[in-house]
Amino acid sequence: MKKLVKMLSLMMAVMLFTGMLAACSGKTGGKAGKVDVGIVLPTKDEPRWVQDEQRFKDALKGSDYTTEILFSQGSSAKEKENVETLINKGIKVLIICPQDGDAAAAAVEAAKKEKITVISYDRLITHTDAVDYYVTFDSVAVGAAQGQYLIDHVKGKDMPLYLYAGAASDNNAFLFFQGAWSVLQPKIADGTFKVANSSAAEGLKEKQELSREELSKILGQVTTNWDANDAKNKAQTHLTAASAALKGDVAVLAPNDGTARSIADVFASDGDIKSYVVTGQDAEKASIQYVIDSKQSMTVFKDVRTLVKDAMGMAVTILDGKKPETTGTYDNGKIKVNAKQTNVIVVDKENVKKELIDSDYYKASDFKGL
Ligand code: BGC
């Protein structure tokens, strides 16, 4: 009997200890037991969001408030579950980057019911009034910078232009494409570029401002779904179908670094492509190496340290009972969300050292041939 009691109490102690460990995992700062700020990020499968996690952890060292970061692994169901977990831990502020802008509405509506303040992070949550604030980069400027880079590196007339876009479930994909289109369209209309892979874009080439439906039509043809494999398959299909007139020196609008690298690899391995200019965004380490090696032409550097600082600054202001400062609004299809926006920087071989190494974003030792 005594033995049994001893065994049972040992088992209980072990269970208690592992329970405590589990509760601590992923938590940073402050007193144990409660979570003040819940952070939900879309996926660990892309370096962009792993980087955000790290930047949050760096920013939270020594903070008085407790936070917990959860990943949704590309699933809106998992995302909703994550939000519910955080609600149960008593969060007061939710910082969330949605996997799918529309689908996340249900998750934040659940948070709103508990009087939690919701901050949409990087991607806007759409068609709901349950979003209080939005912290973001200037996504239209990202696309415009990509488009302008292609224009600045165009060779002659009739240069084939391959267009790619992000996932249609991400409002940013529309903003990026809209920005790129605003500068590329006049150059398509005047024959500087000819669209190589989208009949929808070709059909709309006289239109400077596209409606959401028109953008959807183009995205439907050229989306990568933010997936490197999808991007690779699409690029292969496009190059297989392309006539000789659509090869040679070409321009490629790739929406972000992950897709840019796989699209670039496909174009580099096609014997009929003489040269390609390809865009990107995020300044992912692997893409910085590609830029150094002249395999990717540029990237748009979005300093995640600033976004994290803005989001956490907002959260702390709210926890302190004050009203955060915003710089404008974004229409999410239902309401105008008060937003704080951050600028972006174009990076290519010329300024990579200055912008990314001298600014302490990355270490020089992370790269070869700088
Ligand atoms: C982000 C990009 C990212 C993309 C894919 C967008 O919403 O703004 O930085 O590359 O999603 O995850």
Boltz pocket constraint, residues with backbone or C-beta under 6 A from the ligand:
constraints:
  - pocket:
      binder: B
      contacts: [[A, 46], [A, 48], [A, 122], [A, 123], [A, 166], [A, 170], [A, 172], [A, 173], [A, 226], [A, 255], [A, 256], [A, 257], [A, 281], [A, 282]]
      max_distance: 6.0
